[in-house]
């Protein structure tokens, strides 16, 4: 009888352990790249392989895409802070009003405009605390995961809040570990030899110096590599009884464009000019980081219970002056780049690997947007969305990971609002509001109330404006966009002549 009881107990024990292993919360790696264009990779996101795909070498992105789902119509905001706030709050930029990049407390970064003034947007970013002026009060994705039992690790670029505000430090929005994250949205330097930009000007430390990596100062360790080493060290020291959320947010491939000597020469030998070779080497260094993370997961038996999400925070830089006078054309066939309402500014590379859910070498053409990551990650983690101070605009794309060919139940509208003046000039760059619904996309320019209409299925390069030829579609999208902007109390630029806010898209 005792033997039978022992046998029954053993069976129950083994069965319960098996169920526990199957239901164990997944680890999550969110790998975010800064300013990486849709075509800055050897992974083709267009229907055909392009010359740009042949130029870049990203074998680890290829490996991830082979294991998971490649999203060909993934969107972010056209500049960094709006995307990052949307990602961690689930709210659309029109609602959270962090519509341009942030840095100094209470200071706008908008360039002057000849006929427009700009609204008092949330220049201080997001805040976990209510009552902080010019911030968007929200409970962050990291905080919710931490509350649910995740160990939360931040590595790299933060850019959640202005200097002197709570969200300047990622610890205050739910991260238990912060490596190199602060208020600035770019590094002073990518080079260890230059101490990652930690310089003293007039007795004050540069705001662009990357913090917390002093042990690499004076070495030849490229910033991307230092961040990867530190991220994996943090995983080595993690509490193995808890699932982890690793947010590896690279400063690459943001300016200043700097040589990653590990990869630079091969692109020179390939025939690229110095600037393009430097940029391509930065991209490959980022890709090596992804590979190092994937290798770590595999060698530590974590691969089968770790979700990897890869995305860029906005389109690739195309402003010529940022690359020493050379026009950077890596976004083609998309038009323009960072800061633009055109696809080159907002369409980004995205890959998701969810063990047991994603089918190898899958492709999803359904469009998603950056605020969708918030509800998706919570669904992946089986964490119920708590009551939050903010309204969640994002929609989970988890269904598309297991069923990438599933169609939307209805034609969803995506919205952008940029009532700001970023600075650089170029096609589609300037204060605007935008909507995509189905294959149609409408851009409304605040400066002259002009509208452009494109059919993205037929014209992904947005070269043929169809607004005058399709007045019904133009009016319908204008009404949809106008209604949404009013609903979320979106901001608009102000006319210098009249002193009034520019008209809504459907008022013209």
C-alpha positions as CSV (number, residue, x, y, z in Angstrom):
1,X,0.0,0.0,0.0
2,X,2.8,2.4,0.9
3,X,4.5,1.6,-2.4
4,X,1.3,2.4,-4.3
5,X,1.0,5.7,-2.4
6,X,4.6,6.6,-3.2
7,X,3.9,5.8,-6.9
8,X,0.7,7.9,-7.0
9,X,2.6,10.8,-5.3
10,X,5.4,10.5,-7.8
11,X,3.1,10.6,-10.7
12,X,1.2,13.6,-9.3
13,X,4.5,15.4,-8.7
14,X,5.9,14.7,-12.1
15,X,2.6,15.7,-13.7
16,X,2.3,19.0,-11.8
17,X,5.9,19.8,-12.6
18,X,5.2,19.2,-16.3
19,X,2.1,21.4,-16.2
20,X,4.2,24.1,-14.3
21,X,6.9,24.0,-17.0
22,X,4.3,24.3,-19.7
23,X,2.6,27.2,-18.1
24,X,5.7,29.1,-16.9
25,X,5.6,32.7,-17.8
26,X,7.7,33.4,-20.8
27,X,10.8,35.6,-20.7
28,X,10.6,38.6,-23.0
29,X,13.4,40.4,-24.9
30,X,12.3,43.6,-26.6
31,X,15.2,44.6,-28.9
32,X,14.7,48.2,-30.1
33,X,17.0,49.9,-32.6
34,X,17.2,53.7,-33.0
35,X,16.6,55.2,-36.4
36,X,16.9,52.0,-38.3
37,X,15.3,52.2,-41.8
38,X,13.0,49.6,-43.3
39,X,15.7,48.7,-45.8
40,X,18.8,48.8,-43.5
41,X,19.0,45.1,-43.5
42,X,19.7,42.0,-45.6
43,X,16.2,40.9,-44.6
44,X,13.8,42.0,-47.4
45,X,10.7,43.7,-46.1
46,X,9.6,44.7,-49.5
47,X,8.1,42.2,-52.0
48,X,11.4,41.9,-53.8
49,X,15.0,41.9,-52.7
50,X,16.5,45.3,-53.3
51,X,20.0,46.7,-53.8
52,X,19.9,48.0,-50.2
53,X,19.2,44.5,-49.0
54,X,22.3,43.3,-50.9
55,X,24.4,46.0,-49.4
56,X,23.7,45.4,-45.7
57,X,24.7,42.2,-43.8
58,X,22.4,41.3,-40.9
59,X,22.7,37.5,-40.7
60,X,21.1,37.4,-37.2
61,X,18.0,39.3,-38.3
62,X,17.8,36.7,-41.1
63,X,18.1,33.9,-38.5
64,X,15.3,35.5,-36.4
65,X,13.1,36.0,-39.4
66,X,13.6,32.4,-40.3
67,X,12.4,31.3,-36.9
68,X,9.5,33.8,-36.5
69,X,7.2,36.3,-38.2
70,X,8.4,39.2,-40.3
71,X,5.9,42.1,-40.2
72,X,6.2,44.1,-43.5
73,X,3.8,46.9,-42.5
74,X,4.9,47.9,-39.0
75,X,4.7,51.5,-38.1
76,X,6.1,53.9,-35.5
77,X,6.1,57.7,-35.1
78,X,8.5,59.6,-37.3
79,X,10.7,60.7,-34.4
80,X,11.9,58.8,-31.3
81,X,10.2,60.1,-28.2
82,X,6.6,59.7,-29.4
83,X,7.3,56.1,-30.4
84,X,8.9,55.2,-27.1
85,X,6.1,56.8,-25.0
86,X,3.5,55.0,-27.1
87,X,5.4,51.7,-26.8
88,X,5.5,51.9,-23.0
89,X,2.0,53.4,-22.4
90,X,-0.1,51.9,-25.2
91,X,-1.4,55.4,-26.1
92,X,-1.3,57.1,-29.5
93,X,1.0,60.2,-29.8
94,X,-2.0,62.4,-30.5
95,X,-3.3,61.5,-27.1
96,X,-0.2,61.5,-25.0
97,X,1.1,64.7,-26.6
98,X,4.8,63.8,-26.4
99,X,4.9,64.6,-30.1
100,X,8.6,65.6,-30.5
101,X,11.8,64.6,-28.9
102,X,12.5,65.6,-25.3
103,X,15.6,66.6,-23.4
104,X,15.6,69.7,-21.1
105,X,12.8,70.3,-18.6
106,X,10.1,72.6,-19.9
107,X,12.1,73.4,-23.1
108,X,10.7,72.9,-26.6
109,X,12.9,71.6,-29.3
110,X,10.8,72.8,-32.2
111,X,12.7,74.7,-34.9
112,X,11.1,78.1,-35.8
113,X,8.6,78.1,-38.6
114,X,7.8,81.1,-40.9
115,X,4.0,81.0,-40.5
116,X,3.3,78.7,-37.5
117,X,3.7,78.6,-33.8
118,X,3.6,75.3,-31.9
119,X,1.4,74.2,-29.0
120,X,2.5,73.5,-25.5
121,X,3.1,69.8,-26.0
122,X,4.4,67.4,-23.3
123,X,8.0,68.4,-23.5
124,X,8.9,66.6,-20.3
125,X,7.8,63.2,-21.6
126,X,5.9,60.6,-19.5
127,X,5.6,60.4,-15.8
128,X,4.7,57.7,-13.3
129,X,3.5,60.4,-11.0
130,X,0.5,62.7,-11.5
131,X,0.8,66.4,-11.4
132,X,4.2,66.8,-13.1
133,X,3.9,69.7,-15.5
134,X,4.0,69.0,-19.2
135,X,4.1,65.2,-18.8
136,X,1.8,62.3,-19.7
137,X,0.8,60.5,-16.6
138,X,0.8,56.8,-17.2
139,X,1.6,53.4,-15.8
140,X,4.4,51.9,-17.9
141,X,4.6,48.5,-19.4
142,X,7.7,47.8,-17.3
143,X,5.9,48.7,-14.1
144,X,3.0,46.3,-14.9
145,X,5.3,43.5,-15.7
146,X,7.3,44.1,-12.5
147,X,4.1,44.1,-10.5
148,X,3.3,40.7,-12.2
149,X,6.5,39.2,-11.0
150,X,8.9,39.9,-13.9
151,X,12.5,41.0,-13.3
152,X,12.8,44.1,-15.4
153,X,16.1,45.1,-17.0
154,X,16.7,48.3,-19.0
155,X,19.8,48.5,-21.1
156,X,20.7,51.4,-23.5
157,X,18.7,54.4,-24.6
158,X,15.8,55.4,-22.4
159,X,14.5,58.9,-23.5
160,X,11.3,58.6,-21.5
161,X,11.5,61.9,-19.6
162,X,13.3,65.2,-19.6
163,X,16.2,66.0,-17.3
164,X,14.9,66.6,-13.7
165,X,11.7,64.7,-14.1
166,X,10.9,61.2,-12.7
167,X,11.0,59.3,-16.0
168,X,14.5,60.5,-16.7
169,X,15.6,57.4,-14.7
170,X,14.0,54.1,-16.0
171,X,14.0,52.8,-12.4
172,X,11.1,55.2,-11.8
173,X,8.9,53.6,-14.4
174,X,9.3,50.0,-13.3
175,X,12.8,48.8,-14.3
176,X,14.7,47.2,-11.5
177,X,18.0,47.5,-13.3
178,X,19.1,50.5,-15.5
179,X,22.2,50.2,-17.6
180,X,23.2,53.4,-19.5
181,X,19.7,54.9,-19.7
182,X,19.0,58.6,-19.1
183,X,17.2,61.6,-20.6
184,X,19.2,62.1,-23.8
185,X,18.1,60.6,-27.0
186,X,21.5,60.0,-28.5
187,X,25.1,59.3,-27.5
188,X,27.8,61.9,-27.4
189,X,30.0,59.2,-29.0
190,X,29.9,55.5,-29.8
191,X,33.6,55.1,-29.1
192,X,35.1,53.9,-25.9
193,X,38.2,55.9,-26.8
194,X,36.0,59.0,-26.5
195,X,34.4,57.8,-23.3
196,X,31.0,57.6,-25.1
197,X,30.7,61.4,-25.2
198,X,31.4,62.1,-21.5
199,X,33.1,65.5,-21.9
200,X,33.2,68.6,-19.8
201,X,32.1,71.9,-21.4
202,X,32.6,75.1,-19.4
203,X,32.8,73.1,-16.2
204,X,29.6,71.1,-16.9
205,X,29.3,67.5,-18.1
206,X,27.8,67.0,-21.5
207,X,24.1,65.9,-21.4
208,X,24.9,63.6,-24.3
209,X,27.5,61.5,-22.4
210,X,26.2,57.9,-22.0
211,X,26.2,57.1,-18.2
212,X,27.3,54.1,-16.3
213,X,29.9,52.6,-18.6
214,X,33.0,54.0,-17.1
215,X,34.9,50.7,-17.1
216,X,34.9,50.8,-20.9
217,X,36.2,54.4,-21.1
218,X,39.5,54.6,-22.9
219,X,39.0,51.1,-24.5
220,X,38.2,50.2,-28.1
221,X,34.9,48.8,-27.1
222,X,32.1,50.1,-29.4
223,X,29.0,51.3,-27.5
224,X,26.8,48.7,-29.0
225,X,29.1,45.9,-27.8
226,X,29.4,47.4,-24.3
227,X,25.7,47.5,-23.9
228,X,25.3,43.9,-25.1
229,X,28.0,42.7,-22.6
230,X,26.3,44.5,-19.8
231,X,22.8,43.2,-20.7
232,X,24.1,39.6,-20.8
233,X,25.9,40.1,-17.5
234,X,22.6,41.3,-16.0
235,X,20.9,38.1,-17.2
236,X,23.7,36.1,-15.6
237,X,22.9,37.7,-12.3
238,X,19.1,37.5,-12.6
239,X,16.8,35.7,-10.2
240,X,16.2,32.4,-12.1
241,X,13.0,31.9,-10.2
242,X,11.4,34.8,-12.0
243,X,10.7,35.5,-15.7
244,X,12.7,38.4,-17.1
245,X,11.8,41.3,-19.3
246,X,15.0,42.6,-21.0
247,X,14.6,45.9,-22.9
248,X,17.7,46.2,-25.0
249,X,17.4,49.6,-26.5
250,X,20.4,50.4,-28.6
251,X,21.7,53.9,-29.3
252,X,22.7,52.6,-32.7
253,X,22.1,53.4,-35.4
254,X,21.5,57.1,-34.4
255,X,24.0,59.8,-35.2
256,X,26.8,60.5,-34.7
257,X,27.7,58.1,-37.4
258,X,30.9,56.4,-36.2
259,X,33.0,53.6,-37.4
260,X,32.6,50.2,-35.8
261,X,36.1,48.9,-36.7
262,X,35.0,45.3,-36.4
263,X,33.0,45.5,-39.6
264,X,34.0,48.8,-41.4
265,X,36.7,47.5,-43.8
266,X,34.6,44.8,-45.4
267,X,32.2,47.5,-46.6
268,X,35.0,49.6,-48.0
269,X,36.3,46.5,-49.8
270,X,32.7,46.1,-51.1
271,X,33.0,49.5,-52.8
272,X,30.9,51.7,-50.5
273,X,32.0,55.2,-49.7
274,X,33.3,56.1,-46.3
275,X,30.0,57.4,-44.9
276,X,27.9,54.5,-46.2
277,X,30.6,52.0,-45.1
278,X,30.5,53.5,-41.6
279,X,26.8,53.3,-41.4
280,X,26.6,49.7,-42.7
281,X,29.2,48.7,-40.1
282,X,27.0,50.3,-37.4
283,X,24.1,48.2,-38.6
284,X,26.1,45.0,-38.6
285,X,27.3,45.8,-35.1
286,X,23.7,46.0,-34.0
287,X,23.0,42.7,-35.7
288,X,25.9,41.1,-33.9
289,X,24.3,42.2,-30.6
290,X,21.1,40.5,-31.6
291,X,23.1,37.3,-32.5
292,X,24.9,37.5,-29.1
293,X,21.5,37.6,-27.3
294,X,20.1,34.7,-29.3
295,X,23.3,32.6,-28.7
296,X,23.1,33.4,-24.9
297,X,19.5,32.2,-24.8
298,X,20.4,29.0,-26.6
299,X,23.5,28.2,-24.5
300,X,21.6,28.8,-21.3
301,X,18.6,26.7,-22.3
302,X,16.3,29.8,-22.3
303,X,15.5,29.9,-26.0
304,X,12.3,27.8,-25.9
305,X,10.7,30.0,-23.3
306,X,11.9,33.4,-24.5
307,X,10.0,35.7,-26.8
308,X,12.0,38.1,-28.9
309,X,10.5,41.2,-30.4
310,X,12.6,43.3,-32.8
311,X,11.7,46.8,-34.0
312,X,13.0,50.3,-34.8
313,X,11.6,53.5,-33.2
314,X,11.2,55.4,-36.5
315,X,12.3,55.3,-40.1
316,X,15.9,55.7,-41.3
317,X,17.6,59.0,-41.4
318,X,17.6,60.6,-44.9
319,X,18.7,64.2,-44.1
320,X,21.7,64.8,-46.2
321,X,23.5,67.1,-43.8
322,X,23.7,64.4,-41.1
323,X,25.8,62.3,-43.3
324,X,28.4,64.8,-44.3
325,X,26.6,66.1,-47.3
326,X,25.7,62.7,-48.8
327,X,22.0,61.9,-49.4
328,X,21.3,58.7,-47.5
329,X,19.0,56.7,-49.7
330,X,18.7,53.4,-47.8
331,X,14.9,53.8,-47.3
332,X,14.0,53.2,-51.0
333,X,11.6,52.2,-52.4
334,X,10.0,54.2,-49.5
335,X,9.9,57.9,-49.8
336,X,11.9,60.2,-47.4
337,X,12.9,59.2,-43.9
338,X,13.0,60.1,-40.2
339,X,10.7,63.1,-39.4
340,X,8.6,62.5,-42.5
341,X,4.9,61.5,-42.7
342,X,5.9,59.5,-45.8
343,X,6.5,55.7,-45.4
344,X,10.2,56.2,-45.1
345,X,9.7,58.1,-41.8
346,X,7.2,55.8,-40.2
347,X,7.4,52.3,-41.6
348,X,10.0,50.2,-39.8
349,X,11.5,46.7,-39.7
350,X,9.8,44.3,-37.2
351,X,10.3,40.6,-36.4
352,X,8.7,38.5,-33.7
353,X,9.7,35.1,-32.5
354,X,7.3,33.4,-30.0
355,X,8.4,29.8,-29.3
356,X,5.5,27.4,-29.9
357,X,3.4,30.2,-31.5
358,X,5.2,31.6,-34.4
359,X,5.6,29.6,-37.6
360,X,9.1,29.6,-39.1
361,X,9.6,32.0,-42.0
362,X,6.2,33.5,-41.7
363,X,5.3,36.9,-43.2
364,X,2.5,39.1,-42.0
365,X,1.3,42.0,-44.2
366,X,-1.3,43.2,-41.8
367,X,-0.4,46.7,-40.5
368,X,0.4,47.3,-36.8
369,X,1.6,50.3,-35.0
370,X,4.0,50.9,-32.1
371,X,1.4,51.3,-29.3
372,X,0.2,47.8,-30.2
373,X,3.3,46.4,-28.4
374,X,1.8,47.3,-25.0
375,X,-1.3,45.1,-25.1
376,X,0.5,42.4,-27.1
377,X,3.3,41.9,-24.6
378,X,0.9,41.8,-21.7
379,X,-1.1,39.1,-23.6
380,X,2.1,37.2,-24.3
381,X,3.0,37.3,-20.6
382,X,-0.6,36.3,-19.6
383,X,-0.8,39.5,-17.5
384,X,-4.2,41.1,-17.3
385,X,-4.1,44.8,-18.1
386,X,-4.7,46.7,-14.9
387,X,-6.6,49.9,-14.5
388,X,-4.2,52.5,-15.8
389,X,-4.2,56.3,-15.6
390,X,-3.9,56.3,-19.4
391,X,-6.3,55.1,-22.2
392,X,-4.8,52.3,-24.2
393,X,-5.1,52.8,-27.9
394,X,-3.0,49.9,-29.0
395,X,-4.5,46.6,-30.2
396,X,-2.8,43.2,-29.6
397,X,-1.2,41.7,-32.7
398,X,-0.7,38.3,-30.9
399,X,-3.2,36.7,-33.2
400,X,-1.1,37.5,-36.2
401,X,1.9,35.7,-34.8
402,X,0.2,32.4,-34.8
403,X,-2.0,33.2,-37.8
404,X,-0.1,35.8,-40.0
405,X,-2.6,35.6,-42.8
406,X,-5.6,36.5,-40.7
407,X,-7.4,39.5,-41.9
408,X,-8.5,42.4,-39.8
409,X,-12.2,42.0,-38.7
410,X,-12.7,45.5,-40.0
411,X,-10.6,48.1,-41.7
412,X,-8.7,49.7,-38.8
413,X,-7.5,53.3,-39.0
414,X,-4.0,54.2,-37.9
415,X,-3.4,57.8,-36.8
416,X,-0.4,60.1,-36.5
417,X,-0.2,63.7,-35.3
418,X,2.9,65.8,-35.5
419,X,2.0,69.4,-34.7
420,X,5.7,70.2,-34.5
421,X,8.7,71.3,-36.5
422,X,11.5,68.7,-36.2
423,X,14.1,70.8,-38.0
424,X,15.7,69.1,-41.0
425,X,13.9,69.5,-44.3
426,X,12.9,66.9,-46.9
427,X,9.9,65.3,-48.6
428,X,6.9,65.0,-46.2
429,X,8.8,66.6,-43.3
430,X,6.9,69.2,-41.4
431,X,3.8,69.7,-39.2
432,X,1.2,67.2,-40.3
433,X,-1.5,64.7,-39.3
434,X,-1.9,61.4,-41.1
435,X,-4.2,58.5,-41.4
436,X,-3.9,55.0,-42.9
437,X,-7.0,52.9,-43.5
438,X,-6.8,49.8,-45.7
439,X,-4.5,50.6,-48.6
440,X,-5.3,54.3,-48.5
441,X,-3.2,56.9,-46.7
442,X,-3.9,60.6,-46.3
443,X,-1.5,63.3,-45.2
444,X,-2.8,66.7,-44.0
445,X,-0.1,69.4,-43.9
446,X,-0.8,72.1,-41.2
447,X,1.2,74.8,-42.9
448,X,-1.0,75.2,-46.0
449,X,-3.9,72.7,-45.3
450,X,-2.8,70.7,-48.3
451,X,-3.8,67.1,-48.5
452,X,-2.1,64.1,-50.2
453,X,-3.7,60.8,-50.9
454,X,-1.8,57.6,-51.8
455,X,-2.7,54.0,-52.5
456,X,0.1,52.1,-50.8
457,X,-0.7,48.8,-52.5
458,X,-0.1,50.3,-55.9
459,X,2.4,53.1,-54.9
460,X,4.5,52.2,-51.9
461,X,6.9,55.0,-52.8
462,X,4.1,57.6,-52.5
463,X,5.0,59.2,-55.8
464,X,1.5,59.7,-57.2
465,X,-0.9,62.0,-55.2
466,X,-4.5,60.9,-55.9
467,X,-6.3,63.4,-53.7
468,X,-7.9,65.4,-56.5
469,X,-8.8,62.2,-58.5
470,X,-10.6,60.6,-55.5
471,X,-12.5,63.3,-53.6
472,X,-14.8,60.9,-51.9
473,X,-11.9,58.9,-50.3
474,X,-10.1,62.1,-49.5
475,X,-13.1,63.5,-47.7
476,X,-13.9,60.3,-45.9
477,X,-10.4,59.9,-44.6
478,X,-10.3,63.6,-43.7
479,X,-13.5,63.2,-41.6
480,X,-12.1,60.0,-39.9
481,X,-8.9,61.8,-39.1
482,X,-10.6,64.9,-37.9
483,X,-13.0,63.0,-35.7
484,X,-10.2,61.1,-34.0
485,X,-8.1,64.2,-33.4
486,X,-11.0,65.9,-31.8
487,X,-11.9,62.8,-29.7
488,X,-8.4,62.6,-28.2
489,X,-8.1,66.4,-27.8
490,X,-5.1,66.5,-30.1
491,X,-3.0,69.6,-30.5
492,X,-2.6,71.7,-33.6
493,X,-0.1,74.4,-34.6
494,X,-1.2,78.1,-34.4
495,X,-1.3,80.5,-37.2
496,X,1.1,83.4,-36.6
497,X,-1.2,85.7,-38.6
498,X,-4.6,84.9,-37.0
499,X,-3.4,83.5,-33.6
500,X,-5.9,80.7,-34.1
501,X,-5.3,76.9,-34.2
502,X,-5.0,75.6,-37.7
503,X,-8.3,74.0,-39.0
504,X,-9.0,70.3,-38.5
505,X,-8.5,68.1,-41.6
506,X,-12.2,67.9,-42.3
507,X,-12.8,71.6,-42.1
508,X,-11.2,72.2,-45.5
